[in-house]
Amino acid sequence: MGNSGVALFTLSLNRPILIPDSPYARELQDVVGADWVHIYLGELTADVLQDSLSRASGMKDKVPDLGYFDWDAIGASYSELYRITSS
């Protein structure tokens, strides 16, 4: 994954993404869901694209839960981390 910002931006537009397998991809899929984060192994083929497009077609009126990436939640998590580590 070269740029996770593009993945998050695309998800924020309520569009599923197709990304190559990686630790980041699996973590993002765990957080947002397999309906939103489609992962492929190996080569990107026409079959992989068709499968992802078919899965994405059912998501038109849905919205991914991106609460994990909320700035307030991130700030609170870091604040707690610093509080714990400085004790």
Secondary structure, DSSP 8 states (H G I E B T S, - for coil): ---HHHHHHHHHTT--EEEE--HHHHHHHHHH-TTTEEEE-SS--HHHHHHHHHHHGGGTT-----GGG-HHHHHHHHHHHHHHHT-
